């Protein structure tokens, strides 16, 4: 039942880890692929892209995330 709710509504928790930055040799997280930094929900384990400059979680589909990814790549 919890998986069905997760699929329909996504993560609704508000308890996240400290932002983590991926290093060379670590596994490639889809969330870290967006900005290089991500946070993890401590209740369900879902990972979210995180913007250090704005200090907030960003959506992987947003234009803001694409701009950040372009800056990180440059």
N, C-alpha and C positions, 0 to 999 in steps of 0.2 A: 504494500500500500504506500509506503514511504517513497519507493522508487517512482510510482505513478505520479505522486504529488511533485516530486523533483522534476520529472519530465514536463509536467504541465506548467509549473510556476517557477522553476529554478530554485536557487538557494535563497531563502528568506532570513537566514541567520545573520547576526551582526557581530559575531565573535571571531576576529581574524588574527592570523599570526602577524608578527613583525614583517615588513617587506623583505623579501629574499631576492638577491641578484644571482642569476645563473653564472657559473664560472665555466671555463673550458674544461671539457671532460665530464661534466655532469650530464645527466639525462636531459633531453630536450623536452621541456614542458610547452604545450601549446600556448599557455598563458604567458610564459616567459618569452616566447617567440615574438610577441607583439611589442613589448617595450624593453625586454631584458630583465625586468623586475616583476615579481608577482607576490600575492598574498594568498594564504590558504585558509579556508573556513575551518575553524577548529571543531565544528560540530559534524559537518558532512564530508570534509576533505576536498571540496571543490576548489580549484585554483582560479584566480582572477588576475588579469594584467593590472599593474600598478604604475602610476606616473609619479616619480619622485619629485618633480618640479611642482606639480599641482597638489601633491600629497593626497591623492585619491585613487580609487579604483576606476579604471576606464573600461569601456566596452570594447571587445575585440573587433566589432564591426564599425565602430565610430570613426569619423573622419579625424578626430583628435588622436586616436590611437595610431592611425596611419601616418600622421604627421610626426608623432613621437618616434615611430619605428624608422622613418626616413632620417631623422636627426641622429638616432643611435647608430645607424648603418654608416653614416658619413664620417 
